[in-house]
């Protein structure tokens, strides 16, 4: 796979902030037709999907539940792990058969895979029936590309570098209760295992006023919660050189008085004391922080390019616990990184025992072709990596349950989001500390923050009952 040169990638410059305008001549050929969108990957991809849907529906199209019924098929892809690639190529096999039966169907590939130059070449070569390939940085051009693709068979357009920031691109929000708000695009950290800086480009922050305006509008529309999004939200503002940093943005967003404010994801390298102070100061900034550890071994952290040590991470963790009341902290951990020894893994377990995380996303290392880590010597058998993952997960799950059990017989605020998929007699929602709660309550309270009395604690969720009268803890 051809990735941009590392030195050149780090030197890329920011571009302009522009205002998005819908194509005014959206062809009648799309009016009344159906689209099918399949999104893979993280919250950022999901949020991109909300933009894609809005653009398609501007053309008068409606969503289709089944791919086979669609006139336009869009795959919004992920590149973070190899199996994400495999899923997309597998799905393209289904589309190939459909395209033979219905050659007029327009097929578009977007997302992070589209930013990998070698992958784009492979996509076009193996699947010549694809009409459009668009990147994460030119979603705003999808409408124009569709119009052109409707008149010619092969219209490939992709940016492999970051583009301008476009404000006012419409969204079809997946919820009318919670919303994602992008604050920074791209990443400059270049962790040796990560492909994101190559697929999403250099860090580019939105202007503080534009972010605050979006949040204020969401509050006026009745939204209860926003999550500020970025590959590394802590780096917000460093590129703008206007004196604002993430702590300032967080404070201004809190001042809109929207009931709940969250943010993901934070890099320990950039987490400042000022951020901790702001989180502790404002009750509508939720006491929940996702703080990726990745490894507890200083040697492995250095190989990963993480720029902090085990002790620095633990000290930051303890500072958060001391200064932010009731804070819950979750993390990411990779096992089986190239060269990880049993001693390195033991160090990771020691950090887990020290921090007793509220939860964690754990992974076996997945090499991404073209990244520095993919070239590192790796002699650990898969079976041993799987055993390490099992041991780690057992420990993480035990601490997660212990954390949940602390809420037993207590009343906590829960934002109700909908009816539980597993039990239609219950509603589900999240505490301020991002713990999932299944509630015996009234459907009329969906979209509200209500007090819930916790009756049962499990490893991954809590059960509770809506409080009609005040219950003393």
Secondary structure, 3 states (H helix, E strand, C coil): CCCCCHHHHHHCCCCCEEECCCCCCCCCCCCCCEEEEEECCCHHHHHHHHHHHHHHHHCCCEECCCHHHCCEEEEEECCCCHHHHHHHHHHHHHHHHHHHHCCCCEEEEEEHHHHCHHHHHHHHHHCCCCCEECCCCCHHHHHHHHHHHCCCCCCCCCCCCCCCEEECCCCCCCCCCEEEEECEECCCCCCCCCCHHHHHCCCEECCHHHHHHHHHHHHHCCCCEEEEECCCHHHCCCCCCCCCCHHHHHHHHHCCCCCEEEEECECHHHCCHHHHHHHHHCCCECCEEEECCECCCHHHHHHHCCCCCHHHHHHHHHHHHHHCCCCEEEEEEEECCCCCCHHHHHHHHHHHHHHCCCEEEEEECCCCCCCHHHHCCCCCCHHHHHHHHHHHHHHHHHHHHHHHHCCCCCEEEEEEEEECCCCCCCEEEEECCCCEEEEECCHHHCCCEEEEEEEEECCCCEEEEECCCCCCC
